[in-house]
C-alpha cells in the first residue's frame, strides 16, 4: 500500500484479562502517526493534538513505560473511549 489511513472512533474496550493499549509491534513499511484531537492511549503524556511520530520500517514501537505499568495494574471493567 502507498498510504494507509485509520481513524479511531469512539468505542468500547471490554475484553477480559487483556492488555488494552496498543501493543508493541513492527511494520513492514514506515508508519507516521499524527494526532488531530483527543488523547493517544499508548502515551501517558507528551503526545498532544497537532503532534506526530515516525516509526521507520521494522522498528519496534508501542506504549511508554508509564502507560504499560498503569494498564497492567488497571481494573479490567468495560470502558468507553469517547474521544477516539
Secondary structure, 3 states (H helix, E strand, C coil): CCCCCCCCCCEEECCCCCCCCCCCECCCCCEEEECCCCCCCCCCCCCCCCCEEEECCCCCECCCHHHHHHHHHCCCCCEEECCC
